[in-house]
Amino acid sequence: MDFNSPPISPIESAETWFDDAKNAVTTENPLAMTLSTNQHDGRIASRIVLMKSFSQDGVLFFTNYESDKAQEIDANNNVALLFHWDVLARQLRIRGRATKVSADVSDEYFATRTRLSQLGAWASEQSKPLQSKDELMARVTELDAKWEGEAIPRPPFWGGYCVSLDTIEFWQGRDGRLHDRILYTNDGSWSCERLQP
Ligand SMILES: Cc1cc2nc3c(=O)[nH]c(=O)nc-3n(C[C@H](O)[C@H](O)[C@H](O)COP(=O)(O)O)c2cc1C
């Protein structure tokens, strides 16, 4: 990323940063991101989800469509995404609107998950109270038997969201906390401005 003469579009720079994270960050989930949503009472909720792909159309992640986060998105689909790669001294912030992806896209990704993850998606009423772990594991065992020797279909209540790219901010740490920041805004076309650290 050339902060002195930033490219017109941020897409390639973001792709480069995601590639750098995959190559340089040795933790298990270099593409883990914090997803913040608006709760119904005006408060904000944050949690980690995994980015599964990035393109000019947006950021793709998967979850339970009946979870707290999904209900919050149903009511207000303005969300914020946050990546931090300490070893690269980089932060990437994205704001946008989350919309459900097509059933085909969700089916395709669900099919790549391990069988246990597929069973987990069926068994977990994500975000709801759980009396005991035994209760959850009993559901997993029951569902495993139900589909023994068969492919497991995607639950209708599980799938992907795509977060549009409304703003993207690149932050690169520098000595003396004189960090570099560029904020891109998408109003049909991209514009950008440099921000003070
Ligand atoms: C490294 C990591 C990756 C995670 N990835 C996902 C994910 O891709 N999708 C998801 O629904 N939850 C994921 N979770 C769990 C969420 O952080 C959260 O606990 C769950 O989605 C329930 O959130 P909610 O009750 O606010 O809806 C992940 C957690 C961690 C720590």
Ligand as a Chemical Component Dictionary entry (heavy atoms), coordinates in Angstrom:
data_LIG
# 
_chem_comp.id                   LIG 
_chem_comp.type                 NON-POLYMER 
_chem_comp.pdbx_formal_charge   0 
_chem_comp.three_letter_code    LIG 
# 
loop_
_chem_comp_atom.comp_id 
_chem_comp_atom.atom_id 
_chem_comp_atom.alt_atom_id 
_chem_comp_atom.type_symbol 
_chem_comp_atom.charge 
_chem_comp_atom.model_Cartn_x 
_chem_comp_atom.model_Cartn_y 
_chem_comp_atom.model_Cartn_z 
_chem_comp_atom.pdbx_ordinal 
LIG C1  C1  C 0 -11.731 -17.797 15.842 1  
LIG C2  C2  C 0 -13.235 -17.791 15.871 2  
LIG C3  C3  C 0 -13.921 -17.970 14.676 3  
LIG C4  C4  C 0 -15.324 -17.961 14.665 4  
LIG N1  N1  N 0 -15.964 -18.069 13.465 5  
LIG C5  C5  C 0 -17.317 -18.002 13.436 6  
LIG C6  C6  C 0 -18.009 -17.985 12.183 7  
LIG O1  O1  O 0 -17.404 -17.981 11.081 8  
LIG N2  N2  N 0 -19.359 -17.971 12.207 9  
LIG C7  C7  C 0 -20.068 -17.926 13.389 10 
LIG O2  O2  O 0 -21.291 -17.912 13.339 11 
LIG N3  N3  N 0 -19.443 -17.896 14.578 12 
LIG C8  C8  C 0 -18.094 -17.919 14.635 13 
LIG N4  N4  N 0 -17.435 -17.870 15.848 14 
LIG C9  C9  C 0 -18.259 -17.786 17.076 15 
LIG C10 C10 C 0 -18.757 -16.343 17.285 16 
LIG O3  O3  O 0 -17.696 -15.535 17.793 17 
LIG C11 C11 C 0 -19.971 -16.247 18.235 18 
LIG O4  O4  O 0 -19.682 -16.845 19.471 19 
LIG C12 C12 C 0 -21.206 -16.939 17.648 20 
LIG O5  O5  O 0 -21.336 -16.705 16.272 21 
LIG C13 C13 C 0 -22.467 -16.459 18.352 22 
LIG O6  O6  O 0 -22.575 -15.066 18.199 23 
LIG P1  P1  P 0 -23.981 -14.311 18.428 24 
LIG O7  O7  O 0 -24.615 -14.971 19.636 25 
LIG O8  O8  O 0 -23.625 -12.889 18.675 26 
LIG O9  O9  O 0 -24.814 -14.508 17.206 27 
LIG C14 C14 C 0 -16.045 -17.820 15.886 28 
LIG C15 C15 C 0 -15.333 -17.619 17.079 29 
LIG C16 C16 C 0 -13.958 -17.587 17.065 30 
LIG C17 C17 C 0 -13.233 -17.310 18.366 31 
# 
loop_
_chem_comp_bond.comp_id 
_chem_comp_bond.atom_id_1 
_chem_comp_bond.atom_id_2 
_chem_comp_bond.value_order 
_chem_comp_bond.pdbx_ordinal 
LIG C1  C2  SING 1  
LIG C2  C3  SING 2  
LIG C2  C16 DOUB 3  
LIG C3  C4  DOUB 4  
LIG C4  N1  SING 5  
LIG C4  C14 SING 6  
LIG N1  C5  DOUB 7  
LIG C5  C6  SING 8  
LIG C5  C8  SING 9  
LIG C6  O1  DOUB 10 
LIG C6  N2  SING 11 
LIG N2  C7  SING 12 
LIG C7  O2  DOUB 13 
LIG C7  N3  SING 14 
LIG N3  C8  DOUB 15 
LIG C8  N4  SING 16 
LIG N4  C9  SING 17 
LIG N4  C14 SING 18 
LIG C9  C10 SING 19 
LIG C10 O3  SING 20 
LIG C10 C11 SING 21 
LIG C11 O4  SING 22 
LIG C11 C12 SING 23 
LIG C12 O5  SING 24 
LIG C12 C13 SING 25 
LIG C13 O6  SING 26 
LIG O6  P1  SING 27 
LIG P1  O7  DOUB 28 
LIG P1  O8  SING 29 
LIG P1  O9  SING 30 
LIG C14 C15 DOUB 31 
LIG C15 C16 SING 32 
LIG C16 C17 SING 33 
# 
